[in-house]
Amino acid sequence: MQILLSPAKDMTDSPSVSLPSLTTPLFLAEAEHCAEQMSELSTEELSQLLKINPQLAALNKQRYTDFPALTPQAAVLSYTGMAYRHLRAAEFSPEDLAYAQQHFWMTSFLYGLLRPLDGIKNYRLEGNVVLPEHDGQTMFQFWRTRLTDVLIDAVKADDGVLFFLGSGEMKQLFDWKRVTKEVKVIMPTFQVMANGKLKTIVVYTKMMRGALARHLITNRVTATEDWQSFEYEGFALLPDSTELRPAWAIL
């Protein structure tokens, strides 16, 4: 089984966990070229392009300016958003990390696709950004032709199953029709009961994606029955869930 999780916008500069040697991202050359293009933009341009405040724009202007000299850190410890807080990768055993390195992907608008131990540098980028040398393509379009075969081939080389724990927009990084046609894709949902109706609340969905990814990794899940018993923070699998669209909820 291959597992895919979205990136987080928040990143840390100083993970304190000792890890094995870092690996090289598959699309390092592309990432460095994109970072170079971003470094040529002014702070004001970055603020408008990324829709962030001047302080964040200044921080990311400095990151891109210093990009060649920055020290890479493990991708799985670089992101600090809600999903990654509940993934708790810093607590992985060496065996967990080795398994994750073979089965766990993270999407990235700068790096395309990442494995946990890939060495990356801090950045900020959005999928709808059009860089000067991309012939009018957004980052979604830029990556689509590059990532689709990589993901499909990795899933087929495993057991043909992809557990998709990304946000909906991450599908745009791939030819999603091809992905769903060529491999088995499991896409879970997470909801809470509010005013008599099940509703999706983003913060809980992010939390559960990270927690479920952790469960799949630390338990070496390979079959449906191995994830059906997953429960976390009051969320339990609904009885009418299907294999491809499992639904966890707090009732």
C-alpha positions in Angstrom: 0.0 0.0 0.0 1.2 3.5 -0.8 0.0 6.4 1.3 -0.2 10.1 0.1 -0.5 13.1 2.4 -0.8 16.8 1.6 1.9 19.3 2.6 1.4 21.9 5.3 2.0 25.6 4.8 3.7 25.9 8.2 7.3 24.7 8.4 10.0 24.6 11.0 13.6 25.7 10.8 15.1 23.4 13.4 13.8 19.9 13.9 15.6 18.4 16.9 15.3 14.7 16.0 18.3 12.7 14.8 17.5 10.7 11.7 19.3 8.5 9.2 21.1 10.0 6.2 18.9 12.2 4.1 17.9 11.1 0.6 17.7 13.2 -2.5 14.2 14.4 -3.7 13.3 12.9 -7.1 12.7 16.4 -8.6 15.5 18.3 -6.9 16.6 20.1 -10.1 13.1 21.3 -10.8 12.7 22.5 -7.2 16.0 24.4 -7.3 15.0 26.0 -10.6 11.6 27.1 -9.2 13.2 28.5 -6.1 15.6 30.5 -8.2 12.6 32.0 -10.1 10.9 32.8 -6.8 14.0 34.5 -5.5 13.9 37.0 -8.3 10.5 38.3 -7.1 10.3 41.3 -4.7 8.7 41.0 -1.3 5.7 42.9 -2.5 5.3 40.5 -5.5 5.6 37.5 -3.2 2.9 39.0 -0.9 0.5 39.4 -3.8 1.4 36.1 -5.5 1.1 33.9 -2.4 -1.6 36.0 -0.8 0.3 36.5 2.5 1.0 39.4 4.7 4.2 41.5 4.3 5.9 39.8 7.3 5.5 36.3 5.8 6.4 37.6 2.4 9.7 39.1 3.8 10.4 35.7 5.5 9.9 33.8 2.3 11.8 36.4 0.2 14.8 35.7 2.5 14.3 31.9 2.3 14.3 32.0 -1.5 17.3 34.4 -1.6 19.3 32.2 0.7 18.0 28.9 -0.8 21.3 27.6 -2.2 23.0 28.0 1.2 20.2 26.6 3.4 20.8 23.3 5.1 18.2 20.6 4.0 16.2 18.8 6.6 14.0 15.7 6.5 10.7 16.4 4.7 8.6 14.5 7.2 9.9 16.7 10.1 9.8 20.0 8.1 6.0 20.5 8.1 4.2 21.6 11.3 0.5 21.7 10.3 -2.3 19.9 12.0 -1.9 16.6 10.0 1.8 16.5 10.7 1.3 17.1 14.4 -0.9 14.0 14.6 1.4 12.0 12.3 4.0 12.5 15.0 6.9 11.4 12.8 9.5 12.4 15.4 8.3 9.4 17.4 8.7 6.9 14.6 11.1 4.0 15.3 13.9 3.3 12.8 11.7 0.5 11.5 8.7 2.9 11.1 10.9 5.3 9.2 12.3 2.6 6.9 8.7 1.4 6.2 7.5 5.0 5.6 10.4 5.7 3.2 9.0 2.9 1.0 5.3 3.5 1.4 4.6 7.2 2.3 4.5 10.1 -0.1 4.0 13.8 0.5 3.0 16.2 -2.2 4.8 19.6 -2.5 4.3 22.5 -4.9 8.0 23.1 -4.9 9.4 19.5 -4.8 6.5 17.6 -6.5 6.6 14.4 -4.5 8.6 13.6 -1.5 9.6 10.7 0.6 10.0 11.2 4.4 13.8 11.3 4.5 14.2 13.5 1.4 16.2 16.6 2.3 14.3 19.8 1.7 14.6 23.5 2.4 11.8 25.7 3.8 9.6 27.4 1.3 6.2 28.8 0.6 4.4 28.1 -2.7 0.9 27.7 -4.0 -0.6 25.5 -6.7 -2.1 28.4 -8.7 1.2 30.3 -9.0 2.6 30.8 -12.5 6.3 31.2 -12.7 8.0 33.2 -15.5 9.6 30.2 -17.2 6.7 27.8 -17.1 5.0 29.0 -20.3 1.8 30.1 -18.5 1.4 26.9 -16.6 0.3 26.9 -12.9 2.3 24.7 -10.5 -0.6 22.2 -10.7 -0.1 22.0 -14.5 3.7 22.0 -14.3 3.7 19.0 -12.0 0.9 17.0 -13.5 2.9 15.6 -16.4 5.9 14.9 -14.2 4.1 13.2 -11.2 1.4 11.1 -12.6 3.5 8.2 -13.9 5.7 8.3 -10.8 2.8 7.8 -8.5 1.1 5.2 -10.6 4.3 3.2 -11.1 5.0 3.3 -7.3 1.6 2.0 -6.4 1.7 -0.7 -9.1 5.1 -1.8 -7.8 3.6 -2.2 -4.4 0.2 -3.9 -4.1 -1.8 -1.6 -6.4 -3.5 0.3 -3.6 -3.2 4.0 -2.9 -4.5 5.4 0.4 -5.2 9.1 -0.5 -5.1 11.3 2.5 -4.5 14.5 0.6 -6.8 17.5 0.3 -9.0 17.7 -2.8 -6.8 20.2 -4.6 -3.9 17.8 -4.5 -5.6 15.7 -7.1 -4.8 18.5 -9.5 -1.1 17.6 -9.3 -1.9 14.4 -11.2 -3.9 13.2 -14.1 -6.5 11.9 -11.6 -8.6 10.1 -14.1 -5.6 8.0 -15.0 -4.7 7.4 -11.4 -8.2 6.1 -10.4 -8.3 4.0 -13.6 -5.0 2.3 -13.2 -4.8 1.7 -9.4 -7.2 1.2 -6.5 -7.7 4.4 -4.6 -9.1 4.6 -1.1 -10.4 8.0 -0.1 -11.6 8.3 3.5 -13.8 11.0 4.9 -14.1 12.3 8.5 -17.2 14.0 9.9 -18.7 15.1 13.2 -22.4 15.3 14.2 -23.7 18.8 14.5 -27.3 19.8 14.8 -28.4 16.3 13.8 -26.3 16.2 10.6 -22.8 14.9 9.8 -20.5 17.7 8.8 -17.0 18.0 7.6 -14.8 20.3 9.7 -11.5 21.0 8.2 -9.4 21.0 11.4 -10.7 17.6 12.3 -10.1 16.3 8.8 -6.5 17.4 8.9 -6.0 15.8 12.3 -7.5 12.5 11.2 -5.5 12.4 8.0 -2.3 12.6 10.0 -3.4 10.1 12.6 -4.6 7.6 10.0 -1.4 7.9 8.1 0.5 7.2 11.4 -1.7 4.1 12.0 -1.1 2.8 8.5 2.7 3.2 8.8 3.2 2.0 12.4 0.9 -1.0 11.9 2.3 -1.9 8.4 -1.3 -2.0 7.1 -1.7 -4.1 3.9 -5.3 -5.2 4.0 -8.8 -3.7 4.6 -9.4 -5.4 7.8 -6.2 -3.9 9.2 -7.5 -0.4 9.0 -11.2 -0.9 9.7 -10.6 -1.0 13.4 -8.8 2.4 13.5 -10.3 4.8 16.0 -8.9 8.1 17.2 -10.1 11.0 19.4 -13.6 9.6 19.4 -13.8 9.0 15.6 -14.9 5.5 14.6 -15.6 3.9 11.3 -19.3 4.1 10.3 -21.0 0.7 9.7 -22.2 1.6 6.2 -18.7 2.6 5.0 -17.4 1.1 1.7 -13.9 -0.2 1.1 -13.0 2.6 -1.3 -14.8 5.4 0.6 -14.5 4.6 4.3 -16.1 7.2 6.6 -15.1 7.9 10.2 -17.3 10.1 12.4 -18.1 11.2 15.9 -21.8 10.5 16.4 
